[in-house]
Amino acid sequence: MIRVDNGPEFISRLLDHWCREKNIELVFIQPGKPMQNGYVERCNGSSEKNCLAPMYLILWMRSGKAMEWMEDYNRERPHEALGYRTPVDLLKELK
């Protein structure tokens, strides 16, 4: 038996064919119940956190979007915790 989810990533007819040849049953988890396949969900989450997230961060930074976001965050957008001031405005007031 192999437990699989029924998400869009499970589209492999080859796996289905191989399992039939080897007399292996594919057991699908119930929709919306990822913990029925907890080991795989944990592995996927760890892979995403440790491998994909840093890669996306690097791509985002290289695209120039990081600098745009940083400019907006520090110079344009008021922050409630700073009394609805920007960090740059607060620094100017402290000097």
C-alpha positions in Angstrom: 0.0 0.0 0.0 1.1 3.5 -0.8 -0.8 6.4 0.7 -1.1 9.5 -1.6 -3.0 12.7 -1.7 -5.4 13.7 -4.4 -3.9 17.1 -5.2 -2.9 18.3 -8.6 0.6 17.0 -8.2 -0.6 13.4 -8.2 -1.2 13.0 -11.9 1.1 10.2 -12.7 -0.4 7.4 -14.7 3.0 5.7 -14.8 2.9 5.3 -11.0 -0.7 3.9 -11.2 0.4 1.4 -13.9 3.5 0.4 -11.9 1.4 -0.2 -8.8 -1.1 -2.3 -10.6 1.8 -4.4 -12.1 3.3 -4.9 -8.6 -0.1 -5.5 -6.9 0.4 -2.4 -4.7 -2.7 -0.6 -3.6 -2.8 3.2 -3.9 -4.8 4.6 -0.9 -5.9 8.2 -1.2 -6.3 10.5 1.8 -9.6 12.3 2.3 -9.7 15.7 0.8 -8.7 18.4 3.3 -7.1 15.8 5.7 -3.3 16.2 5.1 -2.5 14.6 8.5 -3.7 11.3 7.1 -0.3 11.5 5.2 1.6 13.2 8.0 5.1 11.9 7.1 4.9 13.3 3.6 3.4 16.5 4.7 6.2 17.0 7.2 8.8 16.2 4.5 7.2 18.6 2.1 7.0 21.4 4.7 10.6 20.9 5.7 11.7 20.9 2.0 9.8 24.1 1.3 11.2 25.8 4.4 14.8 24.7 4.0 15.2 24.6 0.2 12.5 26.5 -1.7 12.1 29.5 0.6 15.7 30.6 0.4 15.7 30.1 -3.4 12.6 32.3 -3.7 14.1 34.9 -1.5 17.2 35.1 -3.6 15.2 35.4 -6.8 13.0 38.1 -5.2 16.1 40.0 -4.1 17.7 39.8 -7.5 14.5 41.0 -9.2 14.8 44.4 -7.5 11.5 43.8 -5.7 13.3 43.6 -2.4 14.7 47.2 -2.7 11.3 48.4 -3.8 9.7 46.8 -0.8 12.4 48.1 1.6 11.9 51.7 0.3 8.2 51.5 0.7 8.4 49.9 4.1 10.9 52.4 5.5 10.0 55.6 3.7 6.3 55.5 2.5 4.2 53.3 4.7 3.2 54.5 8.1 3.5 52.0 10.9 0.9 51.8 13.7 3.6 50.8 16.2 5.5 54.0 15.4 2.5 56.3 15.9 1.6 56.1 12.2 5.0 57.4 11.2 7.5 55.8 8.8 10.8 54.5 10.2 12.6 57.2 8.4 10.4 59.9 9.9 10.9 58.5 13.4 14.7 58.5 12.9 14.6 62.2 11.8 12.6 63.1 14.9 15.1 61.3 17.2 18.1 63.2 15.8 
